[in-house]
């Protein structure tokens, strides 16, 4: 995938039903200017905390839980 400045690899491991665990693998090591790298690091932290997935209106929803936050990330296809 693309996390903004860097690309990354990983694996989605399906559990029971809609349970999923994402193992974030290697990523490229481009130097990103200022704020984008902080945003990218936060995205990767949330991605590694994903517990469940679902679909809504053609969008992928990934539910995550961290020690200080629980929320959903929403993704849409880049293909027309």
N, C-alpha and C positions, 0 to 999 in steps of 0.2 A: 504494500500500500504506500500511499504518499501521506506524510505527516506535516506537510508544509514545505520545509526546506529540504528535509531528508526523506529518503524512501526507507521502508522497513520490511522485514519478513516476519512471519509468525505462523502459528498453527491454532486452529479452533478445534477444541476437543469437546465433542458432544456428550452430555451426560444423559440423564433421564428427561424425556420430553423436551422442554425448552431450556433446560440447564445447559450452560456452556462455559468453558474456561478457555481463555485466550492466552497462549504462551507467546509472548513477544520475543522474536528472535533478533538477529543482527540487523543493524541499520547502517546506512551510509554515514560518513563522518564529515559532511560538508560544514564549513564554517558559515554560520548564519548570523547576520547582523542583528544585534540588540534583542528587542522584544520577541521576534518570531521564535527564537530558540526556547524561550521560557514557555511560550504557548505550546510548542511542540512537545516539550518535556511533560507538561501537564496532560496533554492528550494521551501520550504513551502511558502515563501513570494510571489514568482512568481506563484505558483499553485493557491493561493488565488486571484490572479489578472487575471486569465484566463477569456477571453471574448468570444472566438469562438473555435470551433473544426472542424477538417476535417480529411480525410484519404488520404494517398498517398502511393502507392505501399505496402499496407498492414501495414502501420505505422500510428499511431495516432499522429496528430499534434494539439497542444494546443497553441493558440495565446493569448498572455497576453500583458497588457499595464500597466506600472508603471509611476510614475511622471517623472522619469529620463531615461526610457528605454521601448522599445516595441520590442518584438521578438517572436519566436516560439520555443516551446520545442517539441522534436520528441521522440516517444516511439515505441519500437518494442516488439512484443510478446516474452515471454520467453519460450513458448511452441514450440516444433519443428514442 
